[in-house]
Amino acid sequence: MSVQTSTVITRQEALSLAIEKTTRLLSYFLLIILAFTFLLPLYWMFTGSFKLQQVTMSVPPEFFPTHPTFENWVQLFNGPWPIWRWVFNSVTVSLLTVVLVLIVSSLTGYGFGKKKFPGSNILFVILLSTMFLPNQVILIPLFLLVRAWHLTSSTLGTYFAMAMPLISSPFGIFLIKQFCSSIPDELIDAARIDGASEWGVFTRIMLPLLKPALAALAIFTFNQAWNYFMWQLVIAQNKFQYTIPVGVSIISRTPSAGKMITDIGLNMAGGSFGALFMIAFFIAFQQYFIKGITFGAVKG
Amino acid sequence: MDKSGTDMNKIRSLASEFRKGWTGYLFIAPGYLAFIIFMLAPILFAISLSFYKASFDINARQFVGFQQYTLLLKDSVFKRALINTIGYVFVIVPTTVIISLIVAFLIDPLGGKTQAFFRGAFYIPGVAGGVVLSVVYLWIFNPTYGLLNYLLGQAGMKPVMWLATAPYSFLAVCAVVLTFTIGQPVILFQAGLAGISQDILDAATVDGANALQKVLSIRLPLLRPVLLFVLATQTIQVFQLWEVIYMLTGGGPYNTSTSLVFLIFQTAFINSNYGKASAIGVILMFIIMVVTFIQLRFWRNSDI
């Protein structure tokens, strides 16, 4: 009797275990299909960069390059485009933006987060109200400013011009302010009693504590500045001022020499080249990316 | 004696308040100055520009009152762009939310490394950027040797001129944008799911709830704050959609895939019509403000 009951339970358990296993398998299957679909364009681009022009236009398409060629990459590196200059431009503009945003956000965020002064609330609300505004609105006045100041006539001016719309990041100031508010006042008071100056409190107490927030903000800003396409496109006047995204877009709009059609292989090499930097960057700093995204949205 | 003591204290506290305040102003000064120069003043200047007729020579601008706005109301391209932009929001945002929710639920039970791998896989198209992705989509959407038409042909469907016929160009833009918008919501939803305490779920299991019931009546409702955050950020992002349009369709055919921001780009930086472009920008700003305001109200209500 008791033996029978136990076998029944085992059967039920076995059934639910089987269901669980099947759902797990099915969900894995679905997940792999979804991931495959979303990564397919990147796969197509990377493999396409190793295909000859006639192969890229063949029907049916080659799912894997059977006769891989480096011709597109050679053309990309030895062609008329100064692509290493574009890399340099993109890196410089992004780093410059990051440095300026970190300075502005840490100082201002600390000021709003830990200092009490008349008018601080209204000043902060004005700042915050611009956080959700479409950035394109400010590009027209800034463009006129860049033109009036002749910023693009010098290399340094061009870099500064490209960083301009992102410098006063309301998101960055907000993030640092929130982070500062979570740091107990006792720490600051203790440092003051020990004789630290206002500046000393900021540099020696606050900045080290703000490090994780600043790191996440730096990564977020770098990515944002790198892909700030419209403004870079407007500012860059010649091929030596292009950034990676601008250069990639220009290649895709330029028919290759002697042909009336765009060179697909070259385009894929250019796109892959552009994608590689940010993908490597993402893989290296993945946890900061995720911290930056989840900050403020998920209580954790 | 006692009174003068409190007076002294008052003066002292006021003085210290001032001193504290003074350093506060000093700390925010550089950042706030940058904010005024590079954000606030440009916004105000753009609003004022929208009341002018202004072209390449900005100093020769003429005040025209609300003329830019009244002209826009009659402008068929603008109307098209406005309708399309709202269409993009209504197609892309819900699709993004649904797919990223499914993905988040699928990767939630996975272990550390596998989970990180899949999370990364969905985020990577986003870091590659819209421009880079558009380059490969130009090829994929090609009517004669593109991958998509080949795959559709294998399934017995007729080839489509994806980027040159309506409504396919609109749908093509939606598809491209989807590939790089889901990364962020996947991470947010997954973090939200990971934040749900195991005790609640265990209690539900004891009460006899199955997996589906747990999803529908516990995990989804608890994700509500994250969901509203995702909705707000995605809506704002899609309202500003333009680079994929610039790369793939140029707004065509016959403006059926154009958007407000693409129109701003064309009007300001190709046609140098700064007054009109500013007016479109102000309208977009107004729409986004209203939508954000409504969503924030929902957000606040859900927190109670």
Contacts between the chains, C-beta under 8 A, distances in Angstrom:
chain1	res1	chain2	res2	distance
A	23	B	211	7.4
A	24	B	109	7.7
A	27	B	106	5.0
A	27	B	109	8.0
A	30	B	102	7.8
A	30	B	106	6.3
A	31	B	103	7.1
A	31	B	106	4.5
A	31	B	107	6.6
A	31	B	118	6.2
A	34	B	99	7.4
A	34	B	102	7.6
A	34	B	103	6.1
A	34	B	106	7.7
A	34	B	122	7.9
A	35	B	118	5.9
A	35	B	121	4.5
A	35	B	122	6.7
A	38	B	121	6.9
A	38	B	122	5.8
A	38	B	125	6.0
A	38	B	179	5.8
A	38	B	182	7.1
A	39	B	121	5.8
A	39	B	124	7.1
A	39	B	125	7.2
A	41	B	125	6.9
A	41	B	133	5.9
A	41	B	136	4.9
A	41	B	137	6.3
A	41	B	140	6.6
A	41	B	179	6.1
A	42	B	124	6.9
A	42	B	125	6.4
A	42	B	128	6.5
A	42	B	133	7.8
A	42	B	136	7.4
A	44	B	136	5.6
A	44	B	139	7.4
A	44	B	140	6.4
A	44	B	147	6.2
A	45	B	132	7.7
A	45	B	135	7.1
A	45	B	136	3.9
A	48	B	136	7.0
A	48	B	139	6.7
A	56	B	139	7.1
A	56	B	145	7.2
A	57	B	144	7.8
A	57	B	145	4.4
A	58	B	145	6.8
A	59	B	144	7.3
A	59	B	145	5.6
A	59	B	150	6.3
A	60	B	150	5.9
A	61	B	145	7.0
A	61	B	147	5.7
A	61	B	150	5.7
A	100	B	34	7.8
A	103	B	30	7.3
A	103	B	31	7.9
A	104	B	30	6.6
A	104	B	31	4.0
A	104	B	34	5.4
A	104	B	35	7.9
A	105	B	31	7.0
A	107	B	27	5.3
A	107	B	28	7.1
A	107	B	30	5.9
A	107	B	31	5.4
A	108	B	27	7.0
A	108	B	28	4.8
A	108	B	30	7.5
A	108	B	31	3.0
A	108	B	32	6.2
A	108	B	35	7.7
A	109	B	31	8.0
A	110	B	27	5.8
A	111	B	24	5.3
A	111	B	25	7.7
A	111	B	26	7.8
A	111	B	27	3.3
A	111	B	28	3.7
A	111	B	31	7.6
A	112	B	28	6.4
A	115	B	20	6.6
A	115	B	21	7.4
A	115	B	23	6.4
A	115	B	24	3.1
A	115	B	27	6.1
A	115	B	28	7.8
A	116	B	17	7.6
A	116	B	20	6.2
A	116	B	21	6.9
A	116	B	24	6.7
A	117	B	20	6.8
A	117	B	21	3.3
A	117	B	22	7.6
A	117	B	24	3.6
A	117	B	25	5.9
A	118	B	21	5.9
A	120	B	24	6.6
A	120	B	28	7.9
A	123	B	28	7.2
A	123	B	32	6.8
A	126	B	40	7.2
A	127	B	32	7.5
A	127	B	35	6.0
A	130	B	35	7.9
A	130	B	39	5.6
A	130	B	40	7.0
A	130	B	43	6.7
A	132	B	236	5.8
A	132	B	288	6.4
A	132	B	289	7.3
A	132	B	292	4.8
A	133	B	43	6.9
A	133	B	285	5.6
A	133	B	288	6.9
A	133	B	289	7.5
A	134	B	236	7.7
A	134	B	239	6.7
A	134	B	240	5.2
A	134	B	261	7.0
A	134	B	281	7.1
A	134	B	284	5.3
A	134	B	285	5.8
A	134	B	288	5.7
A	135	B	240	7.2
A	136	B	240	6.7
A	136	B	242	7.9
A	136	B	261	5.3
A	136	B	264	5.3
A	136	B	265	7.5
A	136	B	281	6.0
A	136	B	284	7.5
A	137	B	42	7.6
A	137	B	43	6.1
A	137	B	46	5.0
A	137	B	278	7.6
A	137	B	281	4.1
A	137	B	282	7.1
A	137	B	284	7.2
A	137	B	285	5.3
A	138	B	38	7.5
A	138	B	39	6.2
A	138	B	42	3.8
A	138	B	43	5.9
A	138	B	46	6.5
A	139	B	268	7.4
A	140	B	42	7.9
A	140	B	46	5.7
A	140	B	49	6.8
A	140	B	268	5.1
A	140	B	274	5.5
A	140	B	277	5.9
A	140	B	278	5.7
A	140	B	281	7.0
A	141	B	41	7.3
A	141	B	42	3.8
A	141	B	43	8.0
A	141	B	45	4.2
A	141	B	46	5.4
A	141	B	49	7.2
A	142	B	38	7.0
A	142	B	42	5.5
A	143	B	268	7.4
A	143	B	269	7.3
A	144	B	58	5.5
A	144	B	274	7.4
A	145	B	42	7.8
A	164	B	38	5.7
A	165	B	38	6.6
A	167	B	34	5.2
A	167	B	38	5.4
A	168	B	31	6.6
A	168	B	34	4.4
A	168	B	35	3.9
A	168	B	37	7.9
A	168	B	38	5.0
A	168	B	39	4.8
A	170	B	35	7.5
A	170	B	39	7.5
A	173	B	31	6.4
A	173	B	35	7.9
A	198	B	23	4.9
A	198	B	26	8.0
A	202	B	27	7.3
A	223	B	127	6.2
A	226	B	129	7.4
A	227	B	129	4.3
A	227	B	130	7.3
A	227	B	131	7.4
A	229	B	129	7.5
A	229	B	130	7.2
A	229	B	131	5.5
A	229	B	243	5.1
A	230	B	242	6.8
A	230	B	243	6.9
A	230	B	261	7.9
A	230	B	265	6.0
A	233	B	269	8.0
A	234	B	269	5.1
A	245	B	129	6.1
A	245	B	131	4.4
A	245	B	132	7.1
A	248	B	131	5.7
A	248	B	132	5.9
A	248	B	135	6.0
A	249	B	131	5.3
A	249	B	134	7.9
A	249	B	135	7.7
A	249	B	246	7.7
A	249	B	247	6.3
A	251	B	135	8.0
A	252	B	134	7.6
A	252	B	135	5.0
A	252	B	138	6.4
A	252	B	247	7.0
A	264	B	139	5.4
A	267	B	135	5.3
A	267	B	136	8.0
A	267	B	138	7.5
A	267	B	139	7.2
A	268	B	135	7.3
A	268	B	136	6.5
A	268	B	139	7.3
A	270	B	135	7.0
A	271	B	132	4.8
A	271	B	133	8.0
A	271	B	135	4.0
A	271	B	136	5.8
A	274	B	128	7.6
A	274	B	129	7.5
A	274	B	131	7.5
A	274	B	132	4.8
A	275	B	128	4.0
A	275	B	129	7.5
A	275	B	132	4.8
A	278	B	127	4.4
A	278	B	128	5.9
A	278	B	129	6.6
A	279	B	124	5.7
A	279	B	127	6.2
A	279	B	128	6.3
A	281	B	127	7.2
A	282	B	120	7.3
A	282	B	123	7.0
A	282	B	124	6.5
A	282	B	127	4.5
A	283	B	120	7.2
A	286	B	116	7.2
A	286	B	120	6.5
A	289	B	123	7.3
A	289	B	127	7.8
A	290	B	119	7.7
A	290	B	187	5.6
A	290	B	191	7.6
A	293	B	184	5.6
A	293	B	187	5.1
A	293	B	188	6.4
A	294	B	187	6.5
A	294	B	188	6.2
A	294	B	191	4.5
A	297	B	188	5.5
A	297	B	191	7.8
A	297	B	225	7.9
A	297	B	226	6.0
A	297	B	229	4.4
A	297	B	230	7.8
A	298	B	188	6.4
A	298	B	191	4.4
A	298	B	192	5.2
A	298	B	195	5.9
A	298	B	226	5.9
A	299	B	195	6.7
A	300	B	191	6.4
A	300	B	194	7.7
A	300	B	195	5.3
